[in-house]
Amino acid sequence: MNLPFVLAKRFVAGESFEEAAPKVNDLNNNKIKVTLDLLGENVTDKSMADETVDNYINLINSIHDSKLDSTISIKLTMMGLDISESYCRDNLLRLLDEAKKLDQFVRIDMEGSDYTQVTIDLFKDVFKSFDKHVGIVIQAYLHRTENDINELEELGADVRLCKGAYKEPERIALQNMPDIRDAFIKYTRILLNKTPYPRIATHDDELINWLMEYTQDNDISQARYEIQMLYGLREETMKRLAQNGYNTRVYVPYGTMWVPYFKRRLMERKENIWFVLSTLFKD
């Protein structure tokens, strides 16, 4: 059964850039930066992967032309990583060439653990030539993350740290929230102390409160880091943080391939399910 898009509207800004752009503009007007995320994953057809790269290039040009305060986030599996690593690398280089020309920034998203190593390898490869135009996402719950964080901070990489959004087995990832929070705090501390501008992505009040206390106690300026959340979650909190002088950014997903993303958001919190169900009974 096909889900109607109306159910996903809390978490997905639209099915096209034209639908998403006004929402980006509203966030910008509240001093909140944006990262646009064209939804999709696991492309196995070269023509579709080529089309995806064209869509990414069109997106950064549309952002530039619209003068929106937005970067973009990409998934390497949408650019042909399941087809060939070298083919995906060529596609990534084509996109980054355009990003550099427009002085735009591309965040390489992190997918399931099967892709962690190859994603980091490709990031390190392109970082040599596109350092200030490309960044990566690291997931705190993976057992391997401590080594990855240490390697990336030595490079001076632009890292977005999140808890982790994929269901992983115990041998690969931490399973309980107290342990994940402890890991998140440990890696945030490393990034704050050893990288120029870490991006801290969480909706968790415990982690946000810790971040504020730690940075204040250690005389770390609000200008030295960024707090990130997802579109449709805690909008008033983000507005308040921005008004209080924190650097804030909202990830704004859009596109026609929204079902897997929507399902992940529903599974994360029971409150999200109740919100969506309640829309069924509204005019």
C-alpha distance (Angstrom), angle and dihedral (degrees) to the residues before:
residue distance angle dihedral
M1 . . .
N2 3.81 . .
L3 3.78 114.3 .
P4 3.82 115.2 -131.6
F5 3.80 113.0 -116.3
V6 3.82 90.8 -128.3
L7 3.82 87.8 76.2
A8 3.82 91.6 57.9
K9 3.80 97.1 46.7
R10 3.79 93.4 101.6
F11 3.81 91.5 61.9
V12 3.83 103.6 25.4
A13 3.81 120.7 58.8
G14 3.79 96.4 -150.3
E15 3.77 144.3 -54.6
S16 3.83 94.5 -92.9
F17 3.80 139.5 34.6
E18 3.80 88.9 -110.0
E19 3.82 90.2 59.1
A20 3.81 93.8 44.4
A21 3.83 98.4 44.9
P22 3.84 97.5 75.9
K23 3.81 89.7 52.7
V24 3.80 90.1 50.6
N25 3.77 89.4 50.1
D26 3.83 91.3 50.9
L27 3.81 90.4 52.8
N28 3.81 91.4 47.3
N29 3.80 89.4 51.7
N30 3.82 87.0 58.3
K31 3.85 90.3 53.6
I32 3.80 91.7 -103.6
K33 3.80 119.3 134.4
V34 3.80 120.4 -143.2
T35 3.77 140.7 -144.2
L36 3.80 112.8 -157.5
D37 3.78 115.4 -144.6
L38 3.81 118.4 -163.0
L39 3.80 101.8 -151.3
G40 3.78 125.1 -125.6
E41 3.80 141.9 88.5
N42 3.81 146.0 -163.9
V43 3.80 101.8 32.0
T44 3.82 110.6 -175.7
D45 3.81 99.8 174.9
K46 3.82 118.3 84.2
S47 3.78 95.0 -145.7
M48 3.80 90.3 53.7
A49 3.81 91.7 46.8
D50 3.81 90.4 50.4
E51 3.80 89.2 49.4
T52 3.80 90.0 50.4
V53 3.81 91.4 54.4
D54 3.81 89.1 49.6
N55 3.81 88.6 50.6
Y56 3.82 91.2 50.9
I57 3.81 90.3 49.7
N58 3.80 90.7 48.5
L59 3.80 88.8 49.1
I60 3.80 95.7 55.5
N61 3.80 89.5 46.1
S62 3.80 90.6 50.2
I63 3.82 90.4 50.1
H64 3.80 89.7 49.4
D65 3.81 93.6 47.8
S66 3.81 92.4 45.6
K67 3.82 91.8 48.5
L68 3.80 90.6 -133.2
D69 3.80 118.5 162.0
S70 3.79 94.0 -120.9
T71 3.77 141.9 120.7
I72 3.82 125.6 -166.6
S73 3.79 136.2 -114.7
I74 3.80 121.7 -148.7
K75 3.79 138.1 -169.0
L76 3.79 116.1 -140.1
T77 3.82 91.5 -147.2
M78 3.81 87.0 63.6
M79 3.81 88.4 56.5
G80 3.78 95.9 53.9
L81 3.81 105.1 -84.7
D82 3.82 90.0 141.9
I83 3.80 88.8 53.9
S84 3.80 99.2 48.9
E85 3.78 136.9 -29.2
S86 3.81 92.4 -136.3
Y87 3.81 91.6 48.3
C88 3.81 90.3 50.3
R89 3.82 90.2 48.2
D90 3.81 90.7 53.7
N91 3.80 90.0 50.9
L92 3.80 91.5 47.6
L93 3.81 91.1 50.8
R94 3.81 90.4 50.6
L95 3.80 90.4 53.9
L96 3.81 94.3 44.3
D97 3.80 91.8 50.4
E98 3.79 88.0 58.9
A99 3.81 92.2 43.8
K100 3.79 91.0 52.8
K101 3.78 91.3 49.0
L102 3.82 90.4 53.6
D103 3.81 94.0 38.3
Q104 3.81 88.3 -118.8
F105 3.81 129.2 149.0
V106 3.82 127.4 -128.1
R107 3.80 122.1 -159.8
I108 3.80 114.1 -156.3
D109 3.79 105.4 -143.4
M110 3.79 121.7 -140.4
E111 3.78 117.3 -122.2
G112 3.81 131.6 -173.1
S113 3.80 120.5 -34.7
D114 3.81 93.0 -95.8
Y115 3.81 86.4 71.2
T116 3.80 101.3 40.1
Q117 3.80 99.2 97.4
V118 3.79 97.3 42.0
T119 3.82 90.7 46.2
I120 3.80 91.4 53.0
D121 3.81 91.2 44.7
L122 3.81 92.5 52.6
F123 3.79 91.2 45.4
K124 3.81 92.2 52.5
D125 3.79 89.7 48.4
V126 3.82 96.3 53.2
F127 3.80 94.3 36.1
K128 3.81 88.7 73.1
S129 3.81 90.5 68.1
F130 3.80 103.5 23.7
D131 3.81 103.5 35.9
K132 3.80 101.0 148.1
H133 3.81 93.0 35.9
V134 3.81 99.6 55.8
G135 3.80 137.3 52.6
I136 3.78 139.2 169.6
V137 3.81 140.2 -135.7
I138 3.80 121.7 -126.2
Q139 3.81 124.5 -166.4
A140 3.80 116.3 -138.6
Y141 3.79 96.8 -152.9
L142 3.82 96.5 65.0
H143 3.80 115.6 100.2
R144 3.81 90.4 -136.6
T145 3.80 94.6 55.7
E146 3.80 97.7 94.9
N147 3.81 91.1 62.8
D148 3.81 91.8 43.3
I149 3.81 92.8 50.4
N150 3.80 92.0 49.6
E151 3.80 92.2 50.3
L152 3.80 93.4 46.3
E153 3.80 95.0 47.7
E154 3.81 89.3 52.9
L155 3.81 88.0 56.4
G156 3.80 91.4 49.3
A157 3.81 89.6 -121.4
D158 3.79 124.4 176.0
V159 3.82 101.7 -115.4
R160 3.78 130.0 -170.1
L161 3.82 109.1 -159.8
C162 3.80 120.1 -156.0
K163 3.81 133.5 163.2
G164 3.83 95.0 -113.9
A165 3.79 131.9 -93.7
Y166 3.81 104.7 -150.0
K167 3.79 129.2 85.0
E168 3.81 105.1 -113.1
P169 3.84 130.8 176.5
E170 3.80 121.9 -105.5
R171 3.81 92.8 -105.7
I172 3.82 89.5 61.6
A173 3.80 105.5 32.1
L174 3.79 143.7 24.1
Q175 3.79 111.5 -99.4
N176 3.81 108.7 -162.9
M177 3.78 125.9 66.3
P178 3.84 99.8 -126.6
D179 3.81 89.7 56.8
I180 3.81 91.8 46.0
R181 3.81 90.9 49.8
D182 3.80 90.9 50.2
A183 3.80 90.8 51.1
F184 3.80 91.6 46.5
I185 3.82 90.9 52.8
K186 3.81 92.0 47.1
Y187 3.81 93.1 52.2
T188 3.80 93.8 41.4
R189 3.80 88.9 55.4
I190 3.83 90.5 52.5
L191 3.80 92.7 48.4
L192 3.79 93.6 47.2
N193 3.78 92.5 50.0
K194 3.79 99.8 39.6
T195 3.82 109.8 28.5
P196 3.81 128.9 61.7
Y197 3.81 100.4 -126.7
P198 3.83 120.0 3.9
R199 3.80 121.3 -170.0
I200 3.80 111.6 -137.0
A201 3.82 111.3 -159.1
T202 3.80 116.0 -167.5
H203 3.81 143.0 119.5
D204 3.80 91.2 -161.6
D205 3.83 113.1 118.2
E206 3.80 91.3 -156.3
L207 3.81 90.5 58.3
I208 3.80 94.8 40.8
N209 3.81 91.5 51.2
W210 3.80 90.7 47.6
L211 3.82 90.3 49.9
M212 3.80 92.5 52.3
E213 3.80 93.4 46.9
Y214 3.80 94.2 45.0
T215 3.80 94.9 49.1
Q216 3.80 92.1 46.3
D217 3.81 93.4 47.3
N218 3.82 91.1 48.6
D219 3.80 96.4 42.8
I220 3.82 93.1 -116.3
S221 3.79 109.4 159.5
Q222 3.81 121.5 -124.5
A223 3.81 85.7 -124.3
R224 3.82 90.7 65.0
Y225 3.81 97.6 70.4
E226 3.78 144.7 23.0
I227 3.82 132.1 -130.5
Q228 3.80 114.2 -144.0
M229 3.80 134.1 -166.8
L230 3.80 137.2 169.0
Y231 3.78 126.2 -97.5
G232 3.80 112.3 -93.5
L233 3.79 95.4 26.0
R234 3.82 126.1 97.3
E235 3.78 97.1 -18.6
E236 3.81 93.6 162.8
T237 3.81 90.4 51.2
M238 3.80 90.2 53.8
K239 3.80 91.6 48.8
R240 3.79 90.4 50.8
L241 3.81 92.6 48.0
A242 3.80 90.7 50.0
Q243 3.81 91.3 48.5
N244 3.81 88.5 51.8
G245 3.79 91.5 56.5
Y246 3.81 101.8 -98.8
N247 3.79 120.1 138.7
T248 3.80 105.2 -115.1
R249 3.78 135.7 -176.2
V250 3.79 133.3 -177.0
Y251 3.80 122.8 -154.0
V252 3.81 106.1 -134.1
P253 3.81 114.8 -164.6
Y254 3.78 121.9 -163.2
G255 3.79 139.2 162.0
T256 3.77 142.1 87.9
M257 3.83 95.3 -81.7
W258 3.80 93.8 71.4
V259 3.83 103.4 125.8
P260 3.87 99.8 90.1
Y261 3.81 91.3 46.1
F262 3.81 91.9 47.1
K263 3.81 91.8 50.6
R264 3.83 91.4 51.2
R265 3.81 90.9 52.5
L266 3.81 90.7 50.1
M267 3.78 93.0 50.6
E268 3.82 93.5 50.6
R269 3.79 97.5 66.7
K270 3.80 134.0 13.5
E271 3.84 88.7 -141.8
N272 3.80 88.4 66.4
I273 3.80 91.1 55.9
W274 3.82 92.0 50.7
F275 3.78 90.8 49.2
V276 3.80 92.6 53.6
L277 3.80 93.6 44.3
S278 3.80 90.3 51.8
T279 3.82 90.6 58.5
L280 3.79 89.4 63.8
F281 3.82 89.4 69.2
K282 3.80 98.3 46.3
D283 3.78 125.4 94.5
